Amino acid sequence: MISAPEAVDMVNYGAVFLQMLWAMLGIVVFLYKNNLIEDIMSSIDLWAIDSADEETTTKILKESKFINGYALLNSTVGFIWAASMIYPNHQEHNDLLWYVFKLTSFVTSFTMVAHGYQVIYGTQHLKFQMYIFNKFVEEICQRVIENEAKVVHDRTYQNEIEFKLKVLIKRHQDFFKWKNHTLALMKNLIMPFSIGGCLVGMSAAFGFSQITENSPRILFIRTMLFTTGAISTFSGWITAGQALETESDIIYNRLISTNWYQWTGNNRRILALILCNSINQINLKFTDAFAINFRLGMGICKTVYTAISVFYNVKEK
């Protein structure tokens, strides 16, 4: 007769169960949307990073190297965690079927982090384009004006400003096109992955609740590796989304700091149109409650903390 699992069994075996739920979610999304990144980036033409000045180009290359290093280190942690799962533990059923199941950890260690990398890849490419955009905004005001009283009537100067503003407003619309296209592709994924983030946190809580003075050292190592990888992936995912909001705010601040008082009424109206558009942040905001930013991160952390408190209370009883 099959009986319902007891609370103690849920604490003891819940960690692996929740980890596999997260891995299965990643695999299902891969099968369902295997060209997600290609579809997202197809909505915008990327400007060459050397189209801006040397300082901006160097900044982009430096951040790109940092992101690549982060991905390599984070993936290495996942691989070591998978290897630790193979190491025998006398508290487990070390039969052939169990070892075959453990071998799948080498696959799941990458599916657990791959979607976080997709978010980072897409958002950081757009952020780099916003760096270039902001540099062009800054260059609008670089021309030295000797006689500001007469510059309004300088047709050559005003036509140059008008051309640059039209280029900027078109590019700014490209950013919103990317945002709307990305939200349309990912609107059905944010809720599952937010719940999945909570499950990963609860998995770590289950893992630590299993550790006692008599527990094998490998159990502690597994839990620490998994928790380190989860925190690293989660932090990268949230930080990448927040970076878009931050750079979007910088666009608005750069635009309002232009020398608009030196422009004709037509150029001022174009600037006003860009400002109206730039008030709306360029971010991955799916609903009022779900956006990839620090606020979502804090909400998931609170949920995980609550779960940890409940699990430890169950263990003490």
ZIDAVEN-V960526 format. One record per residue. N is the residue number from 0. RES is the residue in one small letter. SS is DSSP state (hx for helix, st for strand, lp for the rest). D_CENTER is the distance of its C-alpha to the mean C-alpha in Angstrom with 1 decimal. Layout:
[[N & RES & SS & D_CENTER] [N & RES & SS & D_CENTER]]
This chain:
[[0 & m & lp & 46.1] [1 & i & lp & 42.4] [2 & s & lp & 41.5] [3 & a & lp & 38.4] [4 & p & lp & 36.4] [5 & e & lp & 37.1] [6 & a & hx & 34.6] [7 & v & hx & 35.2] [8 & d & hx & 34.4] [9 & m & hx & 31.1] [10 & v & hx & 30.3] [11 & n & hx & 31.6] [12 & y & hx & 30.0] [13 & g & hx & 27.0] [14 & a & hx & 24.5] [15 & v & hx & 25.0] [16 & f & hx & 25.1] [17 & l & hx & 21.8] [18 & q & hx & 20.2] [19 & m & hx & 21.8] [20 & l & hx & 20.6] [21 & w & hx & 16.9] [22 & a & hx & 18.0] [23 & m & hx & 20.0] [24 & l & hx & 17.3] [25 & g & hx & 15.3] [26 & i & hx & 18.6] [27 & v & hx & 19.5] [28 & v & hx & 16.4] [29 & f & hx & 17.2] [30 & l & hx & 20.8] [31 & y & hx & 20.1] [32 & k & lp & 17.6] [33 & n & lp & 18.1] [34 & n & lp & 17.6] [35 & l & hx & 14.4] [36 & i & hx & 13.0] [37 & e & hx & 16.5] [38 & d & hx & 17.0] [39 & i & hx & 14.0] [40 & m & hx & 15.0] [41 & s & lp & 18.7] [42 & s & lp & 18.6] [43 & i & lp & 18.6] [44 & d & lp & 20.8] [45 & l & lp & 19.3] [46 & w & lp & 21.6] [47 & a & lp & 22.7] [48 & i & hx & 21.2] [49 & d & hx & 24.8] [50 & s & hx & 25.7] [51 & a & lp & 25.0] [52 & d & lp & 26.9] [53 & e & hx & 26.8] [54 & e & hx & 25.0] [55 & t & hx & 21.9] [56 & t & hx & 22.1] [57 & t & hx & 22.4] [58 & k & hx & 19.4] [59 & i & hx & 17.2] [60 & l & hx & 18.8] [61 & k & hx & 18.4] [62 & e & hx & 14.7] [63 & s & hx & 14.5] [64 & k & hx & 16.7] [65 & f & hx & 14.8] [66 & i & hx & 11.6] [67 & n & hx & 14.2] [68 & g & hx & 15.8] [69 & y & hx & 12.9] [70 & a & hx & 12.4] [71 & l & hx & 16.2] [72 & l & hx & 16.7] [73 & n & hx & 14.2] [74 & s & hx & 15.8] [75 & t & hx & 19.2] [76 & v & hx & 18.7] [77 & g & hx & 18.1] [78 & f & hx & 21.2] [79 & i & hx & 23.3] [80 & w & hx & 22.4] [81 & a & hx & 23.6] [82 & a & hx & 26.7] [83 & s & hx & 27.4] [84 & m & hx & 27.6] [85 & i & hx & 30.5] [86 & y & lp & 32.4] [87 & p & lp & 35.2] [88 & n & lp & 35.3] [89 & h & lp & 38.7] [90 & q & lp & 37.3] [91 & e & lp & 35.9] [92 & h & lp & 37.8] [93 & n & lp & 37.9] [94 & d & lp & 39.3] [95 & l & hx & 38.4] [96 & l & hx & 36.3] [97 & w & hx & 34.1] [98 & y & hx & 33.7] [99 & v & hx & 32.7] [100 & f & hx & 30.1] [101 & k & hx & 28.8] [102 & l & hx & 28.6] [103 & t & lp & 25.9] [104 & s & hx & 23.6] [105 & f & hx & 23.2] [106 & v & hx & 21.7] [107 & t & hx & 19.6] [108 & s & hx & 18.2] [109 & f & hx & 16.3] [110 & t & hx & 15.6] [111 & m & hx & 13.9] [112 & v & hx & 11.2] [113 & a & hx & 11.3] [114 & h & hx & 9.1] [115 & g & hx & 6.2] [116 & y & hx & 7.5] [117 & q & hx & 7.9] [118 & v & hx & 4.6] [119 & i & hx & 4.6] [120 & y & hx & 8.2] [121 & g & hx & 8.5] [122 & t & hx & 6.8] [123 & q & hx & 8.5] [124 & h & hx & 11.6] [125 & l & hx & 11.9] [126 & k & hx & 11.6] [127 & f & hx & 14.3] [128 & q & hx & 16.4] [129 & m & hx & 16.3] [130 & y & hx & 17.6] [131 & i & hx & 20.4] [132 & f & hx & 21.0] [133 & n & hx & 21.4] [134 & k & hx & 23.8] [135 & f & hx & 25.9] [136 & v & hx & 26.1] [137 & e & hx & 27.4] [138 & e & hx & 29.9] [139 & i & hx & 31.5] [140 & c & lp & 33.2] [141 & q & lp & 34.1] [142 & r & lp & 37.5] [143 & v & lp & 40.3] [144 & i & lp & 42.5] [145 & e & lp & 46.1] [146 & n & lp & 47.4] [147 & e & hx & 44.9] [148 & a & hx & 47.7] [149 & k & hx & 48.3] [150 & v & hx & 44.7] [151 & v & lp & 44.3] [152 & h & lp & 47.2] [153 & d & lp & 45.9] [154 & r & hx & 45.1] [155 & t & hx & 43.7] [156 & y & hx & 41.2] [157 & q & hx & 40.3] [158 & n & hx & 39.9] [159 & e & hx & 37.5] [160 & i & hx & 35.4] [161 & e & hx & 35.5] [162 & f & hx & 34.4] [163 & k & hx & 31.4] [164 & l & hx & 30.4] [165 & k & hx & 30.6] [166 & v & hx & 28.4] [167 & l & hx & 25.8] [168 & i & hx & 26.0] [169 & k & hx & 25.7] [170 & r & hx & 22.6] [171 & h & hx & 21.1] [172 & q & hx & 21.9] [173 & d & hx & 20.1] [174 & f & hx & 16.8] [175 & f & hx & 17.6] [176 & k & hx & 18.7] [177 & w & hx & 15.3] [178 & k & hx & 13.7] [179 & n & hx & 16.5] [180 & h & hx & 16.4] [181 & t & hx & 12.8] [182 & l & hx & 13.4] [183 & a & hx & 16.6] [184 & l & hx & 15.2] [185 & m & hx & 12.6] [186 & k & lp & 14.7] [187 & n & lp & 16.2] [188 & l & lp & 13.2] [189 & i & hx & 11.4] [190 & m & hx & 14.5] [191 & p & hx & 15.1] [192 & f & hx & 11.7] [193 & s & hx & 12.0] [194 & i & hx & 15.5] [195 & g & hx & 14.6] [196 & g & hx & 12.6] [197 & c & hx & 15.9] [198 & l & hx & 17.9] [199 & v & hx & 16.3] [200 & g & hx & 17.2] [201 & m & hx & 20.6] [202 & s & hx & 21.1] [203 & a & hx & 20.8] [204 & a & hx & 23.3] [205 & f & hx & 25.6] [206 & g & hx & 25.5] [207 & f & hx & 26.6] [208 & s & hx & 29.1] [209 & q & hx & 30.9] [210 & i & lp & 31.5] [211 & t & lp & 35.0] [212 & e & lp & 37.5] [213 & n & lp & 38.9] [214 & s & lp & 35.6] [215 & p & lp & 35.2] [216 & r & hx & 33.1] [217 & i & hx & 31.0] [218 & l & hx & 29.7] [219 & f & hx & 28.5] [220 & i & hx & 26.9] [221 & r & hx & 25.1] [222 & t & hx & 23.7] [223 & m & hx & 22.6] [224 & l & hx & 20.9] [225 & f & hx & 19.1] [226 & t & hx & 18.1] [227 & t & hx & 17.0] [228 & g & hx & 14.8] [229 & a & hx & 13.3] [230 & i & hx & 12.7] [231 & s & hx & 11.3] [232 & t & hx & 8.8] [233 & f & hx & 8.0] [234 & s & hx & 8.0] [235 & g & hx & 5.7] [236 & w & hx & 2.9] [237 & i & hx & 4.7] [238 & t & hx & 5.8] [239 & a & hx & 3.8] [240 & g & hx & 4.5] [241 & q & hx & 7.6] [242 & a & hx & 8.6] [243 & l & hx & 9.4] [244 & e & hx & 11.6] [245 & t & hx & 13.2] [246 & e & hx & 14.1] [247 & s & hx & 15.4] [248 & d & hx & 17.6] [249 & i & hx & 18.9] [250 & i & hx & 20.0] [251 & y & hx & 22.0] [252 & n & hx & 23.6] [253 & r & hx & 24.5] [254 & l & hx & 26.2] [255 & i & hx & 28.3] [256 & s & lp & 29.5] [257 & t & lp & 31.1] [258 & n & lp & 34.9] [259 & w & hx & 35.2] [260 & y & hx & 38.8] [261 & q & hx & 40.0] [262 & w & lp & 39.1] [263 & t & lp & 41.1] [264 & g & hx & 40.6] [265 & n & hx & 39.0] [266 & n & hx & 36.3] [267 & r & hx & 35.7] [268 & r & hx & 35.2] [269 & i & hx & 32.6] [270 & l & hx & 30.8] [271 & a & hx & 31.0] [272 & l & hx & 29.5] [273 & i & hx & 26.4] [274 & l & hx & 26.2] [275 & c & hx & 26.4] [276 & n & hx & 23.5] [277 & s & hx & 21.4] [278 & i & lp & 22.0] [279 & n & lp & 19.4] [280 & q & lp & 16.0] [281 & i & lp & 13.7] [282 & n & lp & 10.6] [283 & l & lp & 9.2] [284 & k & st & 12.0] [285 & f & lp & 13.7] [286 & t & lp & 16.5] [287 & d & lp & 17.7] [288 & a & lp & 16.5] [289 & f & lp & 13.1] [290 & a & st & 10.3] [291 & i & lp & 6.6] [292 & n & lp & 8.0] [293 & f & hx & 10.3] [294 & r & hx & 12.9] [295 & l & hx & 11.2] [296 & g & hx & 10.6] [297 & m & hx & 14.3] [298 & g & hx & 15.4] [299 & i & hx & 14.2] [300 & c & hx & 15.8] [301 & k & hx & 18.9] [302 & t & hx & 19.2] [303 & v & hx & 19.0] [304 & y & hx & 21.5] [305 & t & hx & 23.8] [306 & a & hx & 23.7] [307 & i & hx & 24.6] [308 & s & hx & 27.5] [309 & v & hx & 28.8] [310 & f & hx & 28.7] [311 & y & hx & 30.5] [312 & n & hx & 33.1] [313 & v & hx & 33.7] [314 & k & hx & 34.2] [315 & e & hx & 36.7] [316 & k & lp & 38.7]]
